[in-house]
């Protein structure tokens, strides 16, 4: 994915974020997590995405999901984030970008979006209830929220701490959290080839520690390719709980 710089609209004052900037140097359109997440999401919510008119992503970061939606579904995704470093590296082409705290609840965005993405964000949030109430503020009546989170608290590790994760999720805990936020959960699927993918991710991250995240070398590229190949096997196992890497949930605003 080639980047195309475009303007960032600043709607909120600067605030600290619980996210490691190094991730935006590592993650790109070929990253195993990004690619597999998109494939699972497309199967879960293809019609919802195609039929949506106003789409937004909270925590858009460097724009990988925005760019995937642009390329595959030919529609822009309004991007909200509080990580200026990530927004400056955003690779989307037609999607507007906002430095914006959703807790601000700007009237301009009240009930505007019929589809919103919350991918790899909720695990960074201390107060999930207040945050999800603010998400709901931005959703139109019967609007759809797609949530992705890392799975299983027992897998919580130094990787999670470095990434700024407050927690990982089990299925029931995730459903209860989203329901308590005033949304109606329609489906929640586990995804991610389990143990070998985690092992190879660990090896890959050790290589990153030695060589630095900004300029991945041949071994790192091979590591990502191996993870991508392993996760192709997961196409058979979507929905298997044990050892899954993530949960993808579809909820609706009442």
Secondary structure in CASP SS format (residue, H / E / C, confidence):
PFRMAT SS
TARGET T0000
AUTHOR 0000-0000-0000
METHOD secondary structure of the structure
MODEL  1
X C 1.00
X C 1.00
X C 1.00
X C 1.00
X C 1.00
X C 1.00
X C 1.00
X E 1.00
X E 1.00
X E 1.00
X C 1.00
X C 1.00
X C 1.00
X C 1.00
X C 1.00
X C 1.00
X C 1.00
X C 1.00
X C 1.00
X C 1.00
X C 1.00
X C 1.00
X H 1.00
X H 1.00
X H 1.00
X H 1.00
X C 1.00
X C 1.00
X C 1.00
X C 1.00
X C 1.00
X H 1.00
X H 1.00
X H 1.00
X H 1.00
X H 1.00
X H 1.00
X H 1.00
X H 1.00
X H 1.00
X H 1.00
X H 1.00
X H 1.00
X H 1.00
X H 1.00
X H 1.00
X H 1.00
X H 1.00
X H 1.00
X H 1.00
X H 1.00
X C 1.00
X C 1.00
X C 1.00
X E 1.00
X E 1.00
X E 1.00
X E 1.00
X C 1.00
X C 1.00
X C 1.00
X C 1.00
X C 1.00
X H 1.00
X H 1.00
X H 1.00
X H 1.00
X H 1.00
X H 1.00
X H 1.00
X H 1.00
X H 1.00
X H 1.00
X C 1.00
X C 1.00
X C 1.00
X C 1.00
X E 1.00
X E 1.00
X E 1.00
X E 1.00
X C 1.00
X C 1.00
X H 1.00
X H 1.00
X H 1.00
X H 1.00
X H 1.00
X C 1.00
X C 1.00
X C 1.00
X C 1.00
X C 1.00
X C 1.00
X C 1.00
X C 1.00
X E 1.00
X E 1.00
X E 1.00
X C 1.00
X C 1.00
X H 1.00
X H 1.00
X H 1.00
X C 1.00
X C 1.00
X H 1.00
X H 1.00
X H 1.00
X C 1.00
X C 1.00
X C 1.00
X E 1.00
X E 1.00
X E 1.00
X E 1.00
X E 1.00
X E 1.00
X E 1.00
X C 1.00
X C 1.00
X H 1.00
X H 1.00
X H 1.00
X C 1.00
X C 1.00
X C 1.00
X H 1.00
X H 1.00
X H 1.00
X H 1.00
X H 1.00
X H 1.00
X H 1.00
X H 1.00
X H 1.00
X H 1.00
X H 1.00
X E 1.00
X E 1.00
X E 1.00
X E 1.00
X E 1.00
X E 1.00
X E 1.00
X E 1.00
X E 1.00
X E 1.00
X E 1.00
X E 1.00
X E 1.00
X C 1.00
X H 1.00
X H 1.00
X H 1.00
X C 1.00
X C 1.00
X H 1.00
X H 1.00
X H 1.00
X H 1.00
X H 1.00
X H 1.00
X C 1.00
X C 1.00
X C 1.00
X C 1.00
X C 1.00
X E 1.00
X C 1.00
X H 1.00
X H 1.00
X H 1.00
X H 1.00
X H 1.00
X H 1.00
X H 1.00
X H 1.00
X H 1.00
X H 1.00
X C 1.00
X C 1.00
X E 1.00
X E 1.00
X E 1.00
X E 1.00
X E 1.00
X E 1.00
X E 1.00
X E 1.00
X E 1.00
X C 1.00
X C 1.00
X C 1.00
X H 1.00
X H 1.00
X H 1.00
X H 1.00
X H 1.00
X H 1.00
X H 1.00
X H 1.00
X H 1.00
X H 1.00
X H 1.00
X H 1.00
X H 1.00
X H 1.00
X H 1.00
X H 1.00
X H 1.00
X C 1.00
X C 1.00
X C 1.00
X C 1.00
X C 1.00
X C 1.00
X H 1.00
X H 1.00
X H 1.00
X H 1.00
X H 1.00
X H 1.00
X H 1.00
X H 1.00
X H 1.00
X H 1.00
X H 1.00
X H 1.00
X H 1.00
X H 1.00
X H 1.00
X H 1.00
X H 1.00
X H 1.00
X H 1.00
X C 1.00
X C 1.00
X C 1.00
X C 1.00
X C 1.00
X C 1.00
X C 1.00
X C 1.00
X C 1.00
X E 1.00
X E 1.00
X E 1.00
X E 1.00
X E 1.00
X E 1.00
X E 1.00
X E 1.00
X C 1.00
END
